[in-house]
Amino acid sequence: MTDALFVLRPVLLALLLSAAAPLLHAQGKAAPLRNGDYIVAIVNQELVTASEVQTRISRVRADAARQRATLPPDDQLYRDVLDALIDERVQLTHARESGQRVDDVDLDRAVGNVAVQNQITMAQLRERLRKEGIDYARFRTNVRDQLLTERVREREVQARIRVTDADVDAYLDKRREAASAVAEYNIAQILVTVPEGASAADTARRRERAEAAQKRVQAGEAFEAVARELSEDSNRAAGGVIGMRTAERLPDVFVSTVRSLKPGEVAPELLRTGAGFHLLKLVDKREGEAFRMQQTRARHILLRPSAQLSAEAAQKRLAGFKQQIESGKASFDQLARDNSEDGSAALGGDLGWAGAGTFVPEFEETMNRLAINGISEPVVSRFGVHLIQVTDRRAVSLDLKQQREQARNVLREQKFDDAYTEWLRELRARAYVEMREAPL
């Protein structure tokens, strides 16, 4: 596995060209007001303008129309959008004061990713921004601000989240309970029936018969042979084998009796039910999917943009590699060995088996969409530009340590929204927010 691609939690980046309306300069000064525009809120030293609110409302309405979603009344929508913009300004000013920085290399890759996501070149991106009246330098500032805000938010919110061992234990217990309902069991039984209303003496005789069958099995006789001779259920001819069934299609007492057994083992005690005395054997078992995960084996060719190789040139070069591979003129393995710029090059780009969350999101999302042996288009990440091929997939069972690690990660994700809400509430309480009325 390539360490450079490993992340604990992905930094989210959702940058759409339509969202590139002028925000604020990094120095804290607002963009110039347009004719007829006015200030609706001052947040710390930042401004929110009426044109920004209207632009955001237009985007929200367009999104709702595409998704056929219902929006609140106009006055409520205005308040919601204005509130969201104030929250963004509060986070941005806090991020700028945090001391954290976004270097130019990360910024260049993020801007390059905007172009790739919109399936255009950098030259086309610049031209589209120009046509929309968006200054390219300001656009880069907006991207930097979004990256910076996301990083600070991620760091500070995660620091608030606490997941205890008790939380993990409770989560795993719930997963096991859910999985047990879909686990499948193949059980064999020897049943000695007890008629309803049987006398104590008759019940005792029937118990003795069941115990005699148990002793014969414990002495080494084949369970199936004893079942054919003594069992009184409808599966007697099949050696008492009921067949593979999900747990929910079996009596709860059967499932609880055989759950801890290994295939081939016989329950150590007779089971008494309303039907009679049962001696149970676990023939086979298929576990539920509670503690299984899909792993993907992939390989890649990584080119790192530099002064000598722009991101756009790297994408074109990798697109050429893809054509060579698909036409049979070159192999992925050899191109990776000759060209890839990370530690996997010597292995033909092989990254080994990896589960969810191993790679940065833009890499992982592309990888997950590929069929086995499929090759991606060039993908931009913070590490450079990748050409990805999936070579295999498998489902694997997690050991106890992996189960607990997975549970802890899931619980942290579940607690993130609440921790984020509390963090933002505290930032907002400390912020200076002044609302302005529309000019007469």
Salt bridges, closest charged atoms under 4 A:
GLU46 OE2 - ARG96 NH1 2.48
GLU52 OE1 - ARG89 NH2 2.47
ASP63 OD1 - ARG66 NH2 2.08
ASP74 OD1 - ARG61 NH2 3.01
ASP75 OD2 - ARG79 NH1 3.92
ASP83 OD1 - ARG428 NH2 2.84
ASP87 OD1 - ARG428 NH1 2.63
GLU88 OE2 - ARG56 NH1 2.88
ASP104 OD1 - ARG144 NH2 2.98
ASP106 OD2 - ARG151 NH2 2.90
ASP108 OD1 - ARG140 NH1 2.98
GLU127 OE2 - ARG130 NH2 2.46
ASP145 OD2 - ARG96 NH2 2.83
GLU150 OE1 - ARG153 NH2 2.27
GLU154 OE2 - ARG9 NE 2.16
GLU156 OE1 - HIS94 NE2 2.86
GLU156 OE2 - ARG155 NH2 3.30
ASP165 OD1 - ARG404 NH2 3.89
ASP165 OD1 - ARG408 NH2 2.96
ASP167 OD2 - LYS415 NZ 3.10
ASP169 OD1 - ARG404 NH1 2.75
ASP173 OD1 - ARG176 NH1 3.31
GLU184 OE1 - ARG286 NH1 3.38
ASP202 OD1 - ARG205 NH2 3.59
ASP202 OD1 - ARG206 NE 3.45
GLU211 OE2 - ARG207 NH1 3.80
GLU221 OE2 - ARG216 NE 2.98
GLU224 OE2 - LYS281 NZ 3.18
GLU229 OE1 - ARG216 NH2 2.76
GLU232 OE1 - ARG206 NH1 3.96
GLU232 OE2 - ARG209 NH1 2.66
GLU287 OE2 - LYS285 NZ 3.31
GLU289 OE1 - ARG292 NE 3.36
GLU312 OE2 - LYS316 NZ 3.91
ASP333 OD1 - ARG337 NE 2.77
ASP342 OD2 - HIS300 NE2 2.94
ASP350 OD2 - ARG297 NH2 2.63
GLU377 OE2 - LYS322 NZ 2.75
GLU413 OE2 - ARG9 NH1 2.24
GLU422 OE1 - ARG425 NH1 2.30
GLU426 OE1 - ARG160 NH2 2.50
GLU434 OE2 - ARG436 NE 2.81
